[in-house]
Amino acid sequence: MKRIVIAKLFLGLWLYSSWAYSDPVDEKAMEIIRRADEIRSPNKPFRYTLTISEYKAGATQPANKQVLDISMRFLKPEGETKADARSLVRFIYPPRDRGKMLLSDWYALWFYTPELRRPIPVSPQQRLVGQISNGDVIVTNFEYAYRATLQGEVPCGEKVCYSLELERKSEEVTWPKVIYYVEKAGDNRPYKAAYYSLDNQLFKEVSYHDFRMVLGKMRPTKIVVQDTRHGKNYSVMEYSDVRLESLPESYFTRESIQRGMK
């Protein structure tokens, strides 16, 4: 299958793990990442346009560009509202990719192209392919996917950040370990995240930029992803036209994308 380069929302499949667990919890760490998660994305279904530009080291123009139309249906359990975690990605640009789709339903992920008879599953190994892996795109919700430990405080430019070590709760989560930096002051904006492989090798670093008022909160509208394995190559993900949109569950099924839902 051709390399799929797509992204996260405020990084990006929102992969959730178990809603309850019995291990000891660092309550302060969890509260910090909970507040940062609320900035990265609203707890309501929404839709947005994502433009991904890939740059070679030293280049001023992107080597590749991709535009995606993404619907997110991620809900935390509140009152009678049940937890849900789904996303639907429609490929817009380049023109040759029109008609392709990517669907996530919790940890399951499928890719569809009109040339195929039916959607095909995307393996965990394939989610690590490309400058921006599928696991990045479909934004991770750190509160539910990871156990967090507060390591201390570190300088972040002119600000101070909490340094948190995150370990995944389930092997279904793409990245085993994340070092997450969250601003100490204000509403705990996400600053940077470093993603590590199973053998503790740094794979990529993600930084959050251009905070703007979006859906009632100051949220990052640009994310820069540095692929540490390939020198100074990097990707820029830019979010636009973010709006609330509550699509029915029936849109987030393999049958619907095979019919070419709009």
C-alpha positions as CSV (number, residue, x, y, z in Angstrom):
1,M,0.0,0.0,0.0
2,K,1.2,3.5,-0.9
3,R,2.7,5.6,1.9
4,I,-0.1,7.4,3.6
5,V,1.0,10.8,5.0
6,I,-1.7,12.3,7.2
7,A,-2.0,14.1,10.5
8,K,-3.5,14.7,14.1
9,L,-5.6,17.3,15.5
10,F,-4.2,18.9,17.9
11,L,-1.7,15.9,17.3
12,G,-2.8,13.9,15.4
13,L,-5.9,9.8,15.6
14,W,-7.3,10.6,19.0
15,L,-6.5,7.2,20.4
16,Y,-8.2,6.4,23.6
17,S,-7.3,3.5,25.9
18,S,-9.3,2.1,28.8
19,W,-11.6,4.5,30.6
20,A,-10.6,3.1,34.0
21,Y,-7.5,1.5,35.4
22,S,-6.2,0.4,38.8
23,D,-2.6,1.5,38.7
24,P,-1.5,4.4,41.0
25,V,-2.2,7.8,39.5
26,D,-0.1,11.0,39.6
27,E,-3.2,13.2,40.1
28,K,-1.3,16.5,39.5
29,A,0.2,15.1,36.2
30,M,-3.1,13.9,35.0
31,E,-4.8,17.3,35.7
32,I,-2.0,19.1,33.7
33,I,-2.4,16.9,30.7
34,R,-6.2,17.0,31.0
35,R,-6.1,20.8,30.8
36,A,-3.6,20.7,27.8
37,D,-5.8,18.1,26.0
38,E,-8.8,20.5,26.4
39,I,-6.7,23.1,24.6
40,R,-5.6,20.8,21.8
41,S,-9.2,19.8,21.0
42,P,-12.8,20.4,22.1
43,N,-14.8,17.6,23.7
44,K,-17.4,17.9,20.9
45,P,-17.6,16.5,17.4
46,F,-16.0,18.9,14.9
47,R,-14.5,19.2,11.4
48,Y,-11.5,21.0,10.0
49,T,-9.2,21.3,7.0
50,L,-5.6,20.2,7.5
51,T,-2.8,21.2,5.2
52,I,0.5,19.3,5.6
53,S,3.7,20.6,4.0
54,E,6.9,18.5,4.1
55,Y,10.3,20.3,3.9
56,K,13.7,19.0,3.2
57,A,16.6,20.3,5.3
58,G,17.4,23.9,4.4
59,A,14.5,24.2,1.9
60,T,12.2,27.2,1.8
61,Q,9.5,25.5,-0.3
62,P,7.8,22.2,0.6
63,A,8.8,19.1,-1.2
64,N,5.3,17.7,-0.8
65,K,1.9,19.1,0.1
66,Q,-1.3,17.4,1.1
67,V,-4.8,18.8,2.1
68,L,-7.2,16.7,4.1
69,D,-10.8,17.3,5.2
70,I,-11.2,15.6,8.7
71,S,-14.3,14.9,10.8
72,M,-13.6,14.0,14.4
73,R,-16.1,12.3,16.7
74,F,-14.4,12.1,20.1
75,L,-16.4,12.3,23.2
76,K,-15.5,11.9,26.9
77,P,-18.1,10.2,29.1
78,E,-20.2,12.9,30.7
79,G,-23.6,12.2,32.3
80,E,-25.6,10.2,29.8
81,T,-23.1,10.8,27.0
82,K,-21.1,7.6,26.2
83,A,-17.4,7.7,25.2
84,D,-16.7,7.6,21.5
85,A,-13.5,7.9,19.5
86,R,-13.8,8.0,15.7
87,S,-12.4,10.0,12.8
88,L,-13.0,10.2,9.1
89,V,-10.3,11.6,6.8
90,R,-11.1,12.7,3.2
91,F,-8.2,13.3,0.9
92,I,-8.6,16.6,-1.0
93,Y,-5.1,17.4,-2.5
94,P,-3.2,16.5,-4.6
95,P,-6.0,15.7,-7.2
96,R,-4.8,12.2,-7.7
97,D,-5.7,11.4,-4.1
98,R,-9.3,12.5,-4.3
99,G,-11.7,9.8,-3.3
100,K,-9.3,8.2,-0.8
101,M,-10.4,8.0,2.8
102,L,-9.1,6.9,6.2
103,L,-11.4,5.8,9.0
104,S,-10.6,5.2,12.6
105,D,-12.9,3.6,15.2
106,W,-11.1,3.5,18.5
107,Y,-7.9,1.6,17.8
108,A,-9.0,0.1,14.5
109,L,-7.8,1.9,11.3
110,W,-8.9,1.4,7.7
111,F,-7.7,2.9,4.3
112,Y,-10.0,3.2,1.3
113,T,-9.4,4.2,-2.3
114,P,-11.9,3.9,-5.2
115,E,-9.6,1.3,-6.9
116,L,-10.2,-1.1,-4.0
117,R,-13.4,-3.2,-3.6
118,R,-13.4,-2.6,0.2
119,P,-11.5,-0.7,2.9
120,I,-8.3,-2.4,4.0
121,P,-7.0,-2.4,7.6
122,V,-3.8,-0.4,8.4
123,S,-1.4,-2.3,10.6
124,P,0.5,-0.9,13.6
125,Q,3.7,-1.0,11.5
126,Q,2.2,1.0,8.7
127,R,1.1,3.7,11.2
128,L,4.8,4.5,11.7
129,V,5.5,5.2,8.0
130,G,6.2,8.7,6.7
131,Q,7.3,12.0,8.2
132,I,3.9,12.2,9.9
133,S,2.6,8.8,10.9
134,N,-1.1,7.9,11.0
135,G,-0.8,7.5,14.7
136,D,0.1,11.2,14.9
137,V,-2.7,12.3,12.8
138,I,-5.5,10.9,14.4
139,V,-4.8,12.9,17.4
140,T,-3.8,11.3,20.6
141,N,-5.7,12.1,23.8
142,F,-2.9,11.9,26.3
143,E,-5.3,11.7,29.3
144,Y,-6.7,8.4,28.3
145,A,-3.9,6.8,26.2
146,Y,-1.1,7.3,28.7
147,R,-0.1,7.1,32.4
148,A,1.6,10.4,33.3
149,T,4.3,11.2,35.9
150,L,5.4,14.8,36.6
151,Q,9.2,15.0,36.3
152,G,9.7,18.6,37.3
153,E,9.9,22.1,35.8
154,V,12.1,23.2,32.9
155,P,12.6,26.4,30.9
156,C,10.7,26.7,27.6
157,G,12.2,29.8,25.9
158,E,11.1,32.7,28.1
159,K,8.5,30.5,29.9
160,V,8.5,27.7,32.3
161,C,7.1,24.2,31.5
162,Y,6.1,21.2,33.4
163,S,8.0,18.1,32.2
164,L,5.9,15.0,32.1
165,E,6.8,11.4,31.2
166,L,4.0,9.5,29.6
167,E,3.8,5.7,29.2
168,R,1.1,4.1,27.1
169,K,-1.6,2.1,28.9
170,S,-2.0,-0.3,26.0
171,E,0.1,-1.8,23.2
172,E,-2.5,-0.5,20.8
173,V,-1.3,3.0,21.4
174,T,1.2,3.9,18.6
175,W,4.0,5.4,20.7
176,P,5.2,3.6,23.9
177,K,6.6,6.7,25.5
178,V,6.2,10.5,25.3
179,I,8.0,13.3,27.1
180,Y,5.5,16.1,27.2
181,Y,6.2,19.8,28.0
182,V,3.2,21.9,29.1
183,E,3.4,25.6,30.1
184,K,3.1,26.1,33.8
185,A,1.4,29.4,33.7
186,G,-2.2,30.2,32.5
187,D,-4.3,27.4,31.1
188,N,-1.5,24.9,30.6
189,R,-0.9,25.2,26.9
190,P,0.9,22.4,25.2
191,Y,4.5,23.4,24.3
192,K,6.3,20.4,22.9
193,A,6.2,16.6,22.8
194,A,8.9,14.1,22.1
195,Y,7.9,10.6,20.9
196,Y,10.0,7.5,21.6
197,S,10.0,4.0,20.1
198,L,9.9,0.7,22.0
199,D,13.7,0.6,22.3
200,N,13.6,4.2,23.7
201,Q,14.9,5.9,20.6
202,L,13.6,9.4,19.9
203,F,11.6,9.3,16.7
204,K,10.1,12.8,16.4
205,E,9.6,16.0,18.2
206,V,6.4,18.0,17.9
207,S,6.0,21.7,18.8
208,Y,2.8,23.7,19.0
209,H,2.5,27.2,17.4
210,D,0.1,30.1,16.4
211,F,-2.4,29.9,19.2
212,R,-5.7,31.5,18.1
213,M,-9.2,31.7,19.4
214,V,-10.9,28.6,18.0
215,L,-14.2,27.3,19.3
216,G,-14.0,29.3,22.5
217,K,-10.4,28.6,23.5
218,M,-6.9,29.7,22.4
219,R,-5.7,26.6,20.5
220,P,-2.6,25.8,18.4
221,T,-3.4,26.2,14.7
222,K,0.1,25.1,13.5
223,I,2.2,22.1,14.6
224,V,5.8,21.5,13.5
225,V,7.0,17.9,13.4
226,Q,10.8,17.3,13.3
227,D,11.7,13.8,12.2
228,T,14.8,13.2,14.3
229,R,15.8,10.1,12.2
230,H,16.2,12.1,9.0
231,G,18.4,15.0,9.8
232,K,16.6,18.3,9.7
233,N,13.7,17.3,7.5
234,Y,10.4,18.5,9.0
235,S,6.7,18.8,8.4
236,V,4.2,21.6,9.1
237,M,0.6,20.9,9.8
238,E,-1.8,23.9,9.6
239,Y,-5.4,23.8,10.8
240,S,-8.2,25.9,9.2
241,D,-11.9,26.2,8.9
242,V,-12.4,24.5,12.3
243,R,-16.1,24.2,13.1
244,L,-18.5,22.1,15.2
245,E,-20.2,19.4,13.2
246,S,-22.1,16.4,14.7
247,L,-22.2,13.7,12.0
248,P,-24.2,10.6,12.8
249,E,-22.3,7.4,13.8
250,S,-23.4,5.8,10.5
251,Y,-20.8,8.0,8.7
252,F,-18.0,6.5,10.7
253,T,-18.3,2.9,9.3
254,R,-16.5,0.9,6.6
255,E,-19.8,0.6,4.7
256,S,-20.2,4.4,4.6
257,I,-16.7,5.2,3.2
258,Q,-17.1,2.4,0.6
259,R,-20.2,4.3,-0.6
260,G,-18.1,7.5,-0.7
261,M,-19.8,9.6,2.1
262,K,-19.3,13.4,1.6
